[in-house]
Amino acid sequence: LSPVCLGSLRRAAILIPEKFYRLKHMVHQRLKVKTIQCVFLRKEGYSGLEPALHRVVGEVIKAVTEESVSFVILSHTELSESAVPIPSLLCIGAVHHALVSRSLRSKCSIIAEAGDVSTVHEFCLSIGFGADAIYPYSTFRLVQHFFGPGRDQQNISQEHIPNSALSTLNSYIKAVHKGILKVMSKMGISTLPSYKGAGRSSETAKAHRG
């Protein structure tokens, strides 16, 4: 299982549901996975955002240094009327730079289980801010909802995609990957690792518009 997960990260920036759930629920002696919820309380308003971000960063650092976690999943899945998401770019960037400043970045991969990433520009920014891979669960749920046979939330949340939605999902992923490559080529970058964590948001915007 671990070679499959590692290979997925090397080959693609976007994880399909099957590979993402294999990674998320992986049981391995050396490769550990931890999911950290990137949410804060609605009642705290904007004043609650910064402490929540510090909490996320602290949990990641602890997971890497004390628990030897190899894959950190920054997730938006536990949303509710009282819990709202911390923007993915904010979490990815803060976690990436915290790990870099402590010389820990090479010890773990950052996976964004994001509800606010759907366009090519947003994928490019997520990678540029430090994400190793993105699982855009909200976009995939929409695909399943509109192109799959089921309509209830329980079916939409599962890792298995009905055949009626699979073709549309694959076309979406292929289009996003082509878009990422186009942006990278306009910036003169030939490999994904060279682009990852560069934080070149202004250049990304210009390349995307061009």
Solvent accessible surface area in square Angstrom, and as a share of the most:
residue,aa,sasa,rsa
1,L,100,0.50
2,S,14,0.09
3,P,95,0.60
4,V,54,0.31
5,C,2,0.01
6,L,64,0.32
7,G,3,0.03
8,S,4,0.03
9,L,23,0.12
10,R,183,0.67
11,R,164,0.60
12,A,24,0.19
13,A,3,0.02
14,I,3,0.02
15,L,4,0.02
16,I,52,0.26
17,P,2,0.01
18,E,80,0.36
19,K,58,0.25
20,F,0,0.00
21,Y,35,0.13
22,R,95,0.35
23,L,2,0.01
24,K,48,0.20
25,H,117,0.52
26,M,15,0.07
27,V,142,0.82
28,H,66,0.29
29,Q,169,0.75
30,R,188,0.69
31,L,35,0.18
32,K,90,0.38
33,V,33,0.19
34,K,66,0.28
35,T,46,0.27
36,I,2,0.01
37,Q,33,0.15
38,C,2,0.01
39,V,21,0.12
40,F,26,0.11
41,L,73,0.36
42,R,138,0.50
43,K,174,0.74
44,E,80,0.36
45,G,34,0.32
46,Y,203,0.77
47,S,92,0.59
48,G,4,0.04
49,L,41,0.20
50,E,113,0.51
51,P,79,0.49
52,A,11,0.09
53,L,28,0.14
54,H,119,0.53
55,R,88,0.32
56,V,0,0.00
57,V,22,0.13
58,G,38,0.37
59,E,60,0.27
60,V,1,0.00
61,I,27,0.14
62,K,108,0.46
63,A,0,0.00
64,V,8,0.05
65,T,74,0.43
66,E,127,0.57
67,E,61,0.27
68,S,71,0.46
69,V,7,0.04
70,S,22,0.14
71,F,3,0.01
72,V,0,0.00
73,I,0,0.00
74,L,8,0.04
75,S,0,0.00
76,H,5,0.02
77,T,47,0.27
78,E,113,0.51
79,L,77,0.38
80,S,64,0.41
81,E,158,0.71
82,S,66,0.42
83,A,14,0.11
84,V,27,0.16
85,P,56,0.35
86,I,0,0.00
87,P,66,0.42
88,S,8,0.05
89,L,52,0.26
90,L,73,0.36
91,C,1,0.01
92,I,1,0.01
93,G,10,0.09
94,A,29,0.22
95,V,1,0.00
96,H,18,0.08
97,H,114,0.51
98,A,12,0.10
99,L,0,0.00
100,V,73,0.42
101,S,85,0.55
102,R,125,0.45
103,S,94,0.60
104,L,20,0.10
105,R,36,0.13
106,S,113,0.73
107,K,122,0.52
108,C,9,0.05
109,S,23,0.15
110,I,0,0.00
111,I,0,0.00
112,A,1,0.01
113,E,3,0.01
114,A,1,0.01
115,G,29,0.27
116,D,66,0.34
117,V,4,0.02
118,S,48,0.31
119,T,69,0.40
120,V,34,0.19
121,H,48,0.21
122,E,56,0.25
123,F,0,0.00
124,C,0,0.00
125,L,22,0.11
126,S,0,0.00
127,I,1,0.01
128,G,4,0.04
129,F,57,0.24
130,G,0,0.00
131,A,1,0.01
132,D,20,0.10
133,A,0,0.00
134,I,0,0.00
135,Y,7,0.03
136,P,0,0.00
137,Y,17,0.06
138,S,37,0.24
139,T,16,0.09
140,F,1,0.00
141,R,67,0.24
142,L,102,0.51
143,V,15,0.09
144,Q,8,0.04
145,H,57,0.26
146,F,133,0.55
147,F,103,0.43
148,G,6,0.06
149,P,109,0.68
150,G,21,0.20
151,R,138,0.50
152,D,70,0.37
153,Q,109,0.48
154,Q,135,0.60
155,N,80,0.41
156,I,15,0.08
157,S,35,0.23
158,Q,84,0.37
159,E,49,0.22
160,H,133,0.59
161,I,28,0.14
162,P,42,0.27
163,N,134,0.69
164,S,69,0.45
165,A,0,0.00
166,L,74,0.37
167,S,80,0.51
168,T,42,0.25
169,L,1,0.01
170,N,75,0.38
171,S,67,0.43
172,Y,48,0.18
173,I,14,0.07
174,K,125,0.53
175,A,59,0.46
176,V,4,0.03
177,H,46,0.21
178,K,124,0.52
179,G,15,0.14
180,I,5,0.03
181,L,113,0.56
182,K,122,0.52
183,V,4,0.03
184,M,4,0.02
185,S,76,0.49
186,K,89,0.38
187,M,27,0.12
188,G,69,0.67
189,I,18,0.09
190,S,104,0.67
191,T,67,0.39
192,L,47,0.23
193,P,102,0.64
194,S,72,0.46
195,Y,2,0.01
196,K,67,0.28
197,G,19,0.18
198,A,47,0.37
199,G,41,0.40
200,R,90,0.33
201,S,49,0.31
202,S,67,0.43
203,E,69,0.31
204,T,2,0.01
205,A,24,0.18
206,K,132,0.56
207,A,12,0.09
208,H,82,0.37
209,R,175,0.64
210,G,73,0.71
